[in-house]
Amino acid sequence: MKIPGYIREKLNIDFKFEDIPSEYFYKTCEYLEEYDKAIQVMYSPEWELRELKGIRKMFKIIVESKCKVFYGSDAHSPINLAYNLKYTEEILYKLGLKPDRIWNPILE
């Protein structure tokens, strides 16, 4: 996981995203299903080449589960608002996510 150096040092963080055990992702999805909550996801192909190797594992688990999903953009300026949304949608559907799993707060 890409964490700024000063935070990594202060909190003594010494792990990578790909080192997170799958059971943590399964348990998170289980809680989301139990409490009828959605998980926010975002994706960029660049992440797998750099700091977030292993993110595809998390996405596969999310698709396997029954929790609701919504897209995030993590935009820090209006120009970046939808930058990664197309990649997020592509990876989720490629892994088998059904459209009815996408959470739409307007319909709630």
Secondary structure in CASP SS format (residue, H / E / C, confidence):
PFRMAT SS
TARGET T0000
AUTHOR 0000-0000-0000
METHOD secondary structure of the structure
MODEL  1
M C 1.00
K C 1.00
I C 1.00
P C 1.00
G H 1.00
Y H 1.00
I H 1.00
R H 1.00
E H 1.00
K H 1.00
L C 1.00
N C 1.00
I C 1.00
D C 1.00
F C 1.00
K C 1.00
F H 1.00
E H 1.00
D H 1.00
I C 1.00
P C 1.00
S H 1.00
E H 1.00
Y H 1.00
F H 1.00
Y H 1.00
K H 1.00
T H 1.00
C H 1.00
E H 1.00
Y H 1.00
L H 1.00
E H 1.00
E H 1.00
Y C 1.00
D C 1.00
K C 1.00
A E 1.00
I E 1.00
Q E 1.00
V E 1.00
M C 1.00
Y C 1.00
S C 1.00
P H 1.00
E H 1.00
W H 1.00
E H 1.00
L H 1.00
R C 1.00
E C 1.00
L C 1.00
K C 1.00
G C 1.00
I H 1.00
R H 1.00
K H 1.00
M H 1.00
F H 1.00
K H 1.00
I H 1.00
I H 1.00
V H 1.00
E H 1.00
S C 1.00
K C 1.00
C C 1.00
K E 1.00
V E 1.00
F E 1.00
Y E 1.00
G C 1.00
S C 1.00
D C 1.00
A C 1.00
H C 1.00
S C 1.00
P H 1.00
I H 1.00
N H 1.00
L C 1.00
A C 1.00
Y C 1.00
N C 1.00
L H 1.00
K H 1.00
Y H 1.00
T H 1.00
E H 1.00
E H 1.00
I H 1.00
L H 1.00
Y H 1.00
K H 1.00
L C 1.00
G C 1.00
L C 1.00
K C 1.00
P H 1.00
D H 1.00
R H 1.00
I E 1.00
W C 1.00
N C 1.00
P H 1.00
I H 1.00
L H 1.00
E C 1.00
END
